Amino acid sequence: MVKHTMRVLSGLQPKQVDQMINEYHLNMLQNERGIILFEGELEDLRRASKHVVDVTLPPGPTVSDIKAAVDNFDVQLKQSDSGPQLHGTYEEINNAVNFIVDIMTKRLEI
């Protein structure tokens, strides 16, 4: 059978990674560029993308960047001991994080 991959989000808690691996029968691998990926059957990855997770945001995004992501995607902002976290489905958080990265990239290009 053909295996497919999905990027493991930076800031995802190790306990949540383990839970997703067990629940959706996934493996982890690292590609040639050092990116950590989930590997599994396409249907398992589709189900995993709907899994609800918390992702800790790295330093860098402004309050307005984070607010724009929360307003544009189905995610919630939570506060934790390790900093602000986005809470929502894996897919929505991935979209919100990509949105924040795009905002920050545009700001650096100016």
N, C-alpha and C positions, 0 to 999 in steps of 0.2 A: 504494500500500500504506500501511497505517496504521503510524505510528511510535509507539513507546512509550519511556518514560524510566525511568531508575533513578538515584538520587542518587549522586554521587561522594563517597566517604567522606573526611572530613577526616583528614589524616594519611597518606593514601595517597601513596606515593612517585611523583614525576613519571614515572620510568622505567616503573613498573608501569602507570600510566595509559596511557602510549603503547603498551605491550605489549597491553593489553586493547583499545584502540581498533583496533590493527592485526589482532589475532587474531580478534576478534569482529565486525569491520566496523561499528564504532560511530562516532558523531559526539559532539562535546561541545557543549552549549549552556548558557546561563544563563537562568533564569526571571526573572520580574518582581521577585521578592524577593531576587535575587542568588545563588540556590542553583545550583551547578554540577551538571549532569546528564549522564549518558550517554544517547544517543538511538540507537535501532536497532529492528530487527525483534524481535518478542517472543521468538522462539526463540534469537536471538543473545544477548539479555539474560539469558535463562534459563541459557544455557551460561556466560556471563560471571559469573553469581552463584556458580558452582561453582569459579571461578578462585582459586587459592591466592595470597594476598597477605600483606604485612606492613603494619600500620598503626601509626604512632607515636602513642602516647597523649599528650594535652595535660596540662599540670600541673592538678592538682585532685583526681583520684580518689585515695582512700587505698589503702593496701596491701590492706586488707580488701575494699574495693570491687572491686579488680582480681582478687583471689583468688576472690571470689564469682562474677565473670563467667567466670573460667577453669574453675571447678567446674561451672557451669551450662550452659556451651556448649562445643562442640568446637573450642576454640582453645588455643593455647599462648602462654606469655609468654616473650618473648625480650628480651635487653638489647642496645641498640645505642649508638653514639656520640651519637645524638640523643635517647636516653631509652628507656623501656620500649616494647615493641611487642607487639601481638597478632599471632599467626601462625595462619592458617587460611583457610577458604574465605571469599570475599567476603560471602556470605550469613550465615555464622556470626559473622564479625567484626561485621557490621552489627547482628545481634541482640545480641551482647555489648556493643557500644558503646551501643545504646539502653538496655540493662539498666543500665549504669553511669550514664547520664544520668538515668534514672528514680530511682536510688538517691540521686544528688546533689540532684535536684530535691526529693525528699521531705525530705532533710536540711535544705535551705534553707527549707522551709515551716514547720519547727518553731520 
